[in-house]
Amino acid sequence: MTGVQTCALPISRPQNLTGLRIGLLSNGKLNAELLLQETARCFAEHHQCTIAAVTSKPHASKPAEAEQLKELATQVDLLITANGD
């Protein structure tokens, strides 16, 4: 693919989910937001996580912009994405 930039950062998995800040990234399709909200509710209920950011990509068929992901990385410990339909 010509002209596509990727950004890979080395990260480690958290040892414990308790108290993590969750970010939700929707692709904007039908039911994606509902799936994300319900998944985040389960994390909050079982691991005392908080929802720190909720956003969506501008286009379902394209990757999220690097700047959007960088901003999310400063706000959350865990990012959950969903594809709805």
C-alpha positions in Angstrom: 0.0 0.0 0.0 1.5 3.2 -1.1 1.1 6.3 1.1 -0.2 4.5 4.2 1.6 5.3 7.5 1.5 3.0 10.4 2.5 3.6 14.0 3.5 0.7 16.1 4.4 1.3 19.7 5.7 -1.5 22.0 3.3 -1.9 24.9 2.8 -4.6 27.5 -0.5 -6.0 28.6 -1.7 -4.8 32.0 -1.3 -7.3 34.8 -4.6 -6.2 36.3 -7.7 -4.5 34.8 -8.8 -2.9 38.0 -9.3 0.8 37.7 -8.1 1.2 34.2 -9.4 4.1 32.0 -11.2 2.8 29.0 -11.6 4.5 25.6 -14.3 3.5 23.1 -13.7 3.9 19.4 -16.7 3.2 17.1 -16.5 2.8 13.4 -19.8 4.6 13.1 -21.9 1.7 11.8 -25.2 0.7 13.2 -25.0 -1.0 16.6 -21.2 -0.3 17.1 -21.9 2.3 19.8 -24.3 0.0 21.6 -21.8 -2.9 21.6 -19.1 -0.6 22.9 -21.2 0.8 25.7 -22.3 -2.6 26.8 -18.8 -4.0 26.8 -17.5 -1.0 28.7 -20.3 -1.4 31.3 -19.1 -5.0 31.9 -15.5 -3.8 32.4 -16.8 -1.1 34.8 -18.9 -3.6 36.7 -16.3 -6.4 37.0 -13.1 -4.4 37.1 -14.1 -0.9 38.4 -12.9 0.7 35.1 -14.0 4.1 34.1 -15.0 5.3 30.6 -12.5 8.1 29.9 -13.1 8.7 26.2 -15.8 8.0 23.6 -15.2 8.8 20.0 -15.7 7.4 16.5 -13.7 7.3 13.3 -14.8 9.6 10.4 -15.1 6.7 8.0 -16.0 3.1 8.7 -13.9 1.8 5.8 -10.7 3.7 6.7 -8.3 3.4 9.7 -8.4 5.9 12.5 -6.2 8.9 12.0 -2.8 8.7 13.7 -3.5 12.0 15.5 -6.8 10.7 16.9 -5.0 7.6 18.2 -2.2 9.6 19.7 -4.8 11.8 21.6 -6.6 8.7 22.8 -3.3 7.2 24.0 -2.9 10.2 26.4 -6.4 9.7 27.8 -6.9 6.0 28.3 -5.2 2.8 29.4 -7.3 0.5 27.3 -9.0 1.1 23.9 -11.9 -1.0 22.8 -13.1 -0.8 19.2 -16.2 -2.2 17.5 -17.5 -2.8 14.1 -21.2 -2.6 13.9 -23.8 -3.5 11.4 
